[in-house]
Amino acid sequence: MYSQTLTGPGGRPIVGDYEITAAEPGKHLGFQVVAGPARPAGAYRLSEAPGGTTVRFTLDLQPKGLMKLVGPVIVRTMNAEVAQLTNLKNVLESA
């Protein structure tokens, strides 16, 4: 299990606890959020590509009850997090 802090609405931090649900080193990492305001499941899949690696990220969120009302806010937050993946290559190569 691991924790991650995301930037939520209004720039406020949101903490989520994640459980690893599947792991195949170098190929696949699945997770389920087990604590936090939203409980999506997701996965990272890696595959070889010419000149590097392709990273495919999937996220499944099924809001229930009152969470449906804040669904658009959650989607914006998740989209912002996914957009950070575009910086991953630069971060890894500069390390």
FENMOSUL-V142957 format. One record per pair of residues at least 6 apart in sequence whose ideal C-beta (glycine too) atoms are under 6 Angstrom apart, sorted by sequence separation. I is the first residue (numbers start at 1). J is the second residue. If there is no record, write none. Layout:
{{I | J} {I | J}}
//
This chain:
{{8 | 14} {23 | 29} {33 | 39} {33 | 40} {46 | 53} {47 | 54} {5 | 13} {6 | 14} {22 | 30} {63 | 71} {21 | 30} {32 | 41} {46 | 55} {5 | 15} {21 | 31} {20 | 31} {21 | 32} {31 | 42} {45 | 56} {3 | 15} {4 | 16} {18 | 31} {19 | 32} {30 | 43} {44 | 57} {3 | 17} {18 | 33} {19 | 34} {29 | 44} {43 | 58} {2 | 18} {42 | 58} {16 | 33} {17 | 34} {28 | 45} {42 | 59} {1 | 19} {17 | 35} {27 | 46} {40 | 59} {41 | 60} {59 | 78} {16 | 36} {40 | 60} {40 | 61} {38 | 61} {57 | 85} {38 | 74} {9 | 73} {8 | 77} {6 | 81}}
//
